[in-house]
């Protein structure tokens, strides 16, 4: 599994001629990094009784962020595996009508999976990004730069994941699934714009960078 590699091993694999891991995996990793940084900022102040409001507000936020970190780490591997499944489906035999039918079904299923996984990455990253206003307001003020990196990492995660959704959508042949995924993508774009604008504004009000 990619996420069990050492960092330098992962980067070397990423930079190799192999098409996977690719952008979808990196989007998930970026999301995990962003949510992880936000979780750190919460932990730096939780337990400090000098900030009673933070003790009430941040713990449930931290639980959500930890959940996003764990899931996006898993999605990084799942994205690569989904790409491999697409490639495997295209390599299936197609000599007989039965083989052609099986191959067509496998390709459709693999393409749908390869679209749903980055959609989940984008959804998770948006949900984490929507918590950043609260983290910035109630987190450790000495870690505002970490909040900023978290915001931009999550923004990259959403944007990158939606790029992967967009490039895969034309391969989704199930009309109902296509309509569902297109609607989800459009809603996530709107949520992204609102969340990142709010978080950047909150940061700008705290310090100059």
Backbone torsions as a table, in degrees:
resi	resn	phi	psi	omega
1	UNK	NA	139.2	-176.9
2	UNK	-60.9	-39.7	-174.8
3	UNK	-72.7	-7.1	174.4
4	UNK	-93.8	-3.6	178.8
5	UNK	-74.9	157.1	166.8
6	UNK	-69.2	154.9	-174.9
7	UNK	-57.0	-45.6	-177.3
8	UNK	-66.8	-31.9	177.0
9	UNK	-67.4	-41.5	178.8
10	UNK	-62.8	-44.5	-179.1
11	UNK	-65.0	-40.0	177.8
12	UNK	-63.1	-41.1	177.2
13	UNK	-64.5	-41.1	178.6
14	UNK	-61.1	-40.6	-175.9
15	UNK	-82.4	-4.2	-178.5
16	UNK	-75.1	178.7	-179.7
17	UNK	-77.3	-5.8	177.8
18	UNK	-68.9	132.9	-178.6
19	UNK	-72.6	-10.4	177.2
20	UNK	-133.1	134.1	8.6
21	UNK	-71.5	153.0	-179.4
22	UNK	-134.4	-151.1	-173.7
23	UNK	-62.1	-36.3	-179.8
24	UNK	-64.9	-40.4	177.3
25	UNK	-65.3	-43.5	-179.7
26	UNK	-65.9	-34.9	175.5
27	UNK	-59.7	-44.1	179.3
28	UNK	-66.1	-41.8	177.5
29	UNK	-62.6	-42.7	177.9
30	UNK	-60.2	-40.2	177.8
31	UNK	-64.7	-41.9	178.1
32	UNK	-64.2	-40.1	177.1
33	UNK	-62.4	-46.4	-178.0
34	UNK	-63.6	-47.9	178.8
35	UNK	-65.5	-35.3	178.1
36	UNK	-64.5	-42.9	176.6
37	UNK	-62.2	-42.8	178.7
38	UNK	-62.2	-39.8	177.9
39	UNK	-63.1	-40.2	177.8
40	UNK	-60.3	-44.7	-179.5
41	UNK	-60.0	-39.0	176.5
42	UNK	-63.5	-46.6	-176.7
43	UNK	-65.3	-25.5	-179.3
44	UNK	-69.6	-15.8	-178.1
45	UNK	-121.1	-23.2	177.5
46	UNK	-63.7	128.8	-176.6
47	UNK	102.2	-11.7	178.0
48	UNK	-90.1	105.5	-173.2
49	UNK	-68.1	-11.1	177.2
50	UNK	-69.6	-14.0	-178.4
51	UNK	-123.7	74.7	-174.2
52	UNK	-61.9	-36.5	-179.6
53	UNK	-63.2	-39.0	179.5
54	UNK	-64.2	-35.0	-178.3
55	UNK	-67.0	-26.8	179.7
56	UNK	-87.3	-38.1	-170.3
57	UNK	-89.6	-37.6	-170.5
58	UNK	-80.0	-32.7	-177.7
59	UNK	-54.1	-45.7	177.7
60	UNK	-67.3	-29.9	175.5
61	UNK	-65.0	-42.1	179.3
62	UNK	-61.2	-41.2	178.3
63	UNK	-59.2	-44.0	179.0
64	UNK	-64.0	-44.5	-178.8
65	UNK	-62.8	-42.8	178.2
66	UNK	-60.2	-37.8	177.6
67	UNK	-64.8	-39.7	178.6
68	UNK	-67.1	-40.1	178.7
69	UNK	-59.0	-51.3	-177.2
70	UNK	-60.9	-42.5	-177.2
71	UNK	-71.0	-39.1	-178.7
72	UNK	-71.6	-29.6	171.6
73	UNK	-60.8	-44.2	178.1
74	UNK	-65.2	-39.8	-179.1
75	UNK	-64.2	-29.6	177.7
76	UNK	-59.4	-45.2	177.1
77	UNK	-71.3	-39.7	-178.4
78	UNK	-64.2	-33.9	179.0
79	UNK	-64.5	-44.6	178.1
80	UNK	-63.7	-41.8	179.7
81	UNK	-64.5	-37.3	178.7
82	UNK	-63.5	-41.8	177.1
83	UNK	-61.7	-42.7	179.2
84	UNK	-62.1	-35.3	178.0
85	UNK	-67.0	-37.9	176.7
86	UNK	-61.8	-46.7	180.0
87	UNK	-63.3	-39.7	179.1
88	UNK	-64.9	-38.4	179.6
89	UNK	-64.7	-41.0	179.3
90	UNK	-68.0	-22.5	179.6
91	UNK	-87.4	-1.7	-179.9
92	UNK	-65.2	150.2	-179.5
93	UNK	-63.5	152.3	-178.1
94	UNK	-144.4	42.2	-178.5
95	UNK	-84.3	-41.1	-177.5
96	UNK	-106.4	166.8	177.9
97	UNK	-61.6	-38.1	179.1
98	UNK	-65.1	-43.6	178.5
99	UNK	-63.4	-40.3	179.1
100	UNK	-63.1	-40.8	179.6
101	UNK	-65.5	-44.6	178.9
102	UNK	-63.2	-41.1	179.5
103	UNK	-64.5	-43.6	179.9
104	UNK	-60.9	-43.2	179.2
105	UNK	-64.7	-42.5	-179.6
106	UNK	-65.2	-40.0	179.3
107	UNK	-64.1	-43.8	-179.5
108	UNK	-61.8	-44.6	-179.7
109	UNK	-65.0	-42.1	-178.5
110	UNK	-67.5	-40.2	178.7
111	UNK	-65.3	-37.9	178.2
112	UNK	-65.3	-43.9	177.5
113	UNK	-62.0	-41.9	-178.8
114	UNK	-67.7	-14.0	175.4
115	UNK	-94.6	-38.5	-177.8
116	UNK	-68.6	-34.5	-177.2
117	UNK	-65.2	-51.4	176.2
118	UNK	-65.4	-25.9	174.8
119	UNK	-63.6	-41.0	177.2
120	UNK	-67.2	-39.4	175.9
121	UNK	-57.5	-47.9	179.8
122	UNK	-61.2	-40.6	-179.7
123	UNK	-64.8	-46.9	179.3
124	UNK	-60.9	-44.8	-177.7
125	UNK	-66.5	-38.3	176.4
126	UNK	-63.3	-44.2	-179.9
127	UNK	-61.0	-39.8	176.3
128	UNK	-66.7	-42.1	-179.6
129	UNK	-62.8	-34.6	179.8
130	UNK	-68.3	-13.9	176.4
131	UNK	-90.5	-8.0	-171.7
132	UNK	-68.4	-31.8	174.9
133	UNK	-55.5	-44.8	-178.9
134	UNK	-68.4	-43.0	179.2
135	UNK	-62.2	-41.8	179.6
136	UNK	-65.3	-41.0	-177.1
137	UNK	-71.5	-37.5	-171.6
138	UNK	-115.5	-3.2	-180.0
139	UNK	-81.6	-178.7	-179.7
140	UNK	-67.4	121.5	-175.7
141	UNK	-68.0	-19.8	176.3
142	UNK	-74.8	-6.9	-177.7
143	UNK	-113.6	26.2	-179.1
144	UNK	-63.8	-34.0	177.4
145	UNK	-65.4	-34.7	175.8
146	UNK	-65.3	-38.1	175.1
147	UNK	-60.6	-41.1	179.8
148	UNK	-63.0	-43.6	177.8
149	UNK	-65.3	-37.1	177.5
150	UNK	-61.3	-45.2	179.6
151	UNK	-58.9	-48.8	-176.3
152	UNK	-70.8	-32.5	176.1
153	UNK	-65.6	-41.3	178.7
154	UNK	-68.8	-37.8	175.9
155	UNK	-61.0	-44.1	176.5
156	UNK	-60.8	-41.1	-178.9
157	UNK	-61.0	-46.9	-179.0
158	UNK	-66.2	-48.9	-178.4
159	UNK	-60.5	-46.5	-179.5
160	UNK	-64.8	-42.0	179.4
161	UNK	-64.2	-41.7	-180.0
162	UNK	-68.1	-29.7	172.9
163	UNK	-61.4	-41.9	179.3
164	UNK	-68.6	-36.6	173.3
165	UNK	-60.5	-47.8	-176.5
166	UNK	-61.1	-39.1	-177.5
167	UNK	-75.3	-22.7	-179.8
168	UNK	-91.6	-21.9	-175.7
169	UNK	-55.4	-41.3	179.9
170	UNK	-61.1	-19.0	-179.5
171	UNK	-89.4	-6.2	178.5
172	UNK	-82.4	115.4	-174.3
173	UNK	-95.5	-17.1	177.6
174	UNK	-75.2	111.5	-173.1
175	UNK	-62.5	-39.6	179.6
176	UNK	-65.0	-44.5	178.4
177	UNK	-64.9	-39.5	-179.6
178	UNK	-62.2	-43.9	179.1
179	UNK	-64.3	-42.4	179.2
180	UNK	-61.8	-48.6	-177.2
181	UNK	-66.6	-38.4	178.3
182	UNK	-63.4	-42.3	177.4
183	UNK	-63.3	-42.3	177.9
184	UNK	-61.9	-43.8	179.7
185	UNK	-59.4	-46.3	-177.9
186	UNK	-63.8	-39.4	177.9
187	UNK	-67.0	-39.6	179.8
188	UNK	-65.6	-35.9	177.1
189	UNK	-61.0	-42.0	179.2
190	UNK	-66.4	-44.0	179.0
191	UNK	-63.6	-37.9	178.8
192	UNK	-61.6	-48.1	-178.8
193	UNK	-58.3	-45.2	-179.2
194	UNK	-65.8	-46.3	-175.0
195	UNK	-67.2	-45.8	-175.8
196	UNK	-71.5	-35.3	177.2
197	UNK	-63.9	-43.7	-180.0
198	UNK	-65.2	-42.1	-178.3
199	UNK	-67.8	-42.1	179.5
200	UNK	-65.7	-36.8	177.9
201	UNK	-66.0	-42.6	179.1
202	UNK	-61.0	-40.9	177.9
203	UNK	-65.7	-43.9	-177.7
204	UNK	-62.7	-28.5	178.7
205	UNK	-77.2	-16.3	-177.1
206	UNK	-95.0	-40.5	-179.0
207	UNK	-158.2	161.0	-179.1
208	UNK	-93.5	133.2	178.8
209	UNK	-144.2	NA	NA
